[in-house]
Amino acid sequence: MEETYGMQDYSDGISERSVDPVCGRVIVEEKAAGKLDYAGETFYFCSKDCQDRFQENPGGFLGQPK
């Protein structure tokens, strides 16, 4: 039996997840319908419609004034 000396994989197989800033759905990042970088962050979207709505007014979805 080979020793791993602390190199054991403890991951649970769960993919990275994010919340769609438009509709609030939890999105598996690798399966997102779209993604967009804004203000130094990457946002993931459940649909093209949510991405388009975000692009029209990103600050409105992030609690920033227009």
C-alpha positions as CSV (number, residue, x, y, z in Angstrom):
1,M,0.0,0.0,0.0
2,E,1.4,3.4,-1.0
3,E,1.5,6.1,1.6
4,T,0.3,9.6,0.5
5,Y,1.7,11.6,3.5
6,G,-1.1,14.1,3.7
7,M,-1.9,14.1,0.0
8,Q,-5.3,12.4,0.4
9,D,-8.1,13.9,-1.6
10,Y,-10.7,15.2,0.8
11,S,-12.9,16.9,-1.8
12,D,-16.5,15.9,-1.8
13,G,-16.9,16.2,-5.6
14,I,-19.1,19.3,-5.3
15,S,-18.5,21.9,-8.1
16,E,-18.1,25.6,-7.4
17,R,-21.4,27.3,-7.0
18,S,-22.5,30.9,-7.3
19,V,-25.7,32.8,-7.0
20,D,-27.2,34.4,-10.1
21,P,-27.3,38.1,-9.1
22,V,-30.5,38.7,-11.1
23,C,-32.9,35.9,-10.0
24,G,-31.1,34.5,-7.0
25,R,-30.8,30.9,-8.3
26,V,-27.7,28.8,-7.2
27,I,-25.6,28.1,-10.3
28,V,-23.0,25.4,-10.8
29,E,-20.3,27.6,-12.4
30,E,-19.2,25.0,-15.0
31,K,-22.8,24.6,-16.2
32,A,-23.8,28.3,-16.2
33,A,-25.6,29.7,-19.2
34,G,-23.3,32.7,-19.1
35,K,-20.7,34.6,-17.1
36,L,-19.6,38.2,-16.9
37,D,-16.7,40.0,-15.3
38,Y,-17.8,43.3,-13.6
39,A,-15.9,45.4,-11.0
40,G,-13.3,42.8,-10.5
41,E,-15.7,39.9,-9.9
42,T,-17.1,37.1,-12.1
43,F,-20.8,36.7,-12.0
44,Y,-22.6,33.5,-13.3
45,F,-26.1,33.4,-14.8
46,C,-28.7,30.7,-15.1
47,S,-29.9,32.1,-18.5
48,K,-29.0,34.5,-21.3
49,D,-32.0,36.7,-20.2
50,C,-30.6,37.1,-16.7
51,Q,-27.2,38.0,-18.1
52,D,-28.7,40.6,-20.5
53,R,-30.7,42.1,-17.6
54,F,-27.6,42.4,-15.5
55,Q,-25.6,44.0,-18.3
56,E,-28.2,46.7,-18.7
57,N,-27.9,47.8,-15.1
58,P,-25.3,45.9,-13.0
59,G,-25.3,48.4,-10.2
60,G,-29.0,47.9,-9.7
61,F,-28.6,44.2,-9.0
62,L,-25.6,44.8,-6.7
63,G,-27.4,47.5,-4.6
64,Q,-25.5,50.4,-6.2
65,P,-27.3,53.6,-7.3
66,K,-27.8,54.0,-11.1
